[in-house]
Amino acid sequence: MKKINVMTATFAVLVGLNFVYAGGQDVELGGLTSKVPATWKPQEPKSKLRMYQAAVPKVDGDKEDAELVIFFFGAGGGGGTDENIARWKGQFIAPEGKTTEEASKLEKYKVGKGADVVALDISGTFKSKNPPFSPTAKEERKENFRRFNVIFDTDKGAYFITLTGPAKTMAKNKEAFDGWIKAFK
């Protein structure tokens, strides 16, 4: 009887994970494709610099949805890895008692047919500006935020992916985000 219950539970988990990852829109980056989770809602990009944008629904208690954005500036465009990592870290104030280094985690890995991925996960107070590079844009500080930043480097160029939102919403979507990135083929 225990063996059947364990098998049933395992099947339910696998079906649940499959449901989370299945059914979303295909996204193509440098010849590699992966489906965003079905709960993520594609949106019209807010600017010409954005090639893709989606809302990731907020969890109970959070004030806003998370925002997924993909940028592509052409082969060789968008700046180097170190410059982007430094800029992304500069957009956050670490939680009290921590440094930016302690509030962030950097990973490097490969996906699909040779895409190099550099992923930065950072938490704290997000210094939001819109538009982000405008010297006249007002800065809004959003406490208890988190961002997943990815440089997805293919033979056709680097794609820059950000998922930014309230920490609880981001924690709920971490596994789905990582699974989506790692599923590119």
N, C-alpha and C positions, 0 to 999 in steps of 0.2 A: 504493500500500500504506500509506504514512504517513497519507494522508487517511482511510482506513478505520479505522486504529488510533486516530486522534484522535477520530473520530466514535464509535467503540466506547467509548473512555474517557469522553467527554462523556456518552454515554447512561448508562454505569454510574454516574457521579457523580449525574446527575439522578435515576435510579432509587433510588440510595442515599439521597439527600436526601428524596425522596418517601416512602420507607419510614420514615425517622426521624420525619417529621411526620404520617404517616397512621396511622389505626387507633386513636388514643387517644380518650379520653372528650371529649365536647363540654363546653365551659365557656361559660356565658352571662354577660356583664357588661353591664348597661344596654341590653339589646336587641341586643348584638353577640355573635357566637359564633365560637369557634375551638377546634380539637381540640388537646389536649395531646399531646406525643409519645407514641407507643405504649409506650415503655419506662418512662414515669412511671406509678407505681402509685397510684391513688386510695386514700385512707384515710378512716376515720371522723374528722371533725374532733375535736380534743382539747378544744375549749371551744365555748360558744355564740357567742363572738365570731367564730369562724372559719366562713366559709360554704363553704370548699373547702380540702382538704388532700391532698397527694400526696407520696410518697417518690420521690426521684430516685436511682437506684442508684449506689452509690459505685464508683469505679474502683479497680483493684488498688493496694494500698498505703495507701489511706485507711481510717480506722477506722469511719466512719459514712456513711450515706446523707445526701444533701442533702434539705432539707424545703421544699416549696412550700406557701405558705399564702396564701389570699385572705380579706381582711376587707371587710365592708361595714357601715357604721354608719348607713345611711339618708342621704337627701339632706341635705347641709349638715353631716353628722357626720364625725368622724375628724380634725378639725383642719386647719389650713392647710398649704399646700405647704412654706413656709419652716420651720414648726415641726416637721414630719415629717422633713424633710431634716436639720435640726439634731439631732433625736433619734436618727435612724439613724446619723449620723456619731458621735454620742456613745456608741453601742454598740460602737465599735471603737477599738482602740489601734493607731495607725499603725505599720508596720514600722520598725525602728530606722533612723534617718537620714532618715526622711520625716515630713512633716506629714500630718494627716488630709486636707487638700486635695490633696496630692500622691498620696495613696493612694486617691483617689476620682475618678470621672468622672461628670459630670452631662450628660444629654441631654434635649432636648425635641422632640417631634414629634407628628403627628396620625395616627390610624389609623381605618379604617372610615368611618362616616358622622359624622365630627366629634368623635371621642373625643380629648381632649388627654392626652398621655402625658408624664410627667416620670419619667425613669429615672436612678437613682443606682447605680453599680457601685463597691463599696468593699471593700478588702482589709486584712488585718492580724489582730490578735488580737480575736476576738469575745467580748464580755462577755455571755455567755448567762445569762439569768434565767428561771426558770419558777415561777410565772407572771410574765411580764415587768413588770407594773406593781405587783406586790406589794412593799411595803416590807420584808417579812420573807423574801422569796425569796433564797436563796443565789446568789451570782454564781459562775459557772464560766467561767474564761478558756480559750478554745479558740484556740490559735495556728494561724497559717497558714490562716485561714478567709477566706471571701469571701461577699458578699451582693449580690444584685440586688434593688433596691427599686424598685417602680413605683407611681406614682399614676396611675390610669386613670380620668380624669374624663369622665363621660358626662352627658347631660341628665337622667338619673335619679339622679345622685349619683356620688361618687368611690369607687372600689374601690382597696384598698391590697394590693399583691401583694409578697410577699417570697419569694425563693429563697435559702436559706442553707445553706452546707456547706463541707467541706474544699476548699481552693483547686484541687487537681487535678481533683476531681469537677466543680467549678463551671466550670473552664476547658473541660472536655470538653462541658459542656452550654450554654455561652454562646450559640453559634449557634442551637441548638434553642430556647432560651428567647426570644431576640430574634425568631426566626422565628414562634414561637407568638404573641407579643404583636402583632407586625405583621400577622398573618393575621386578626385580628378583623374581621368584616364584619357 
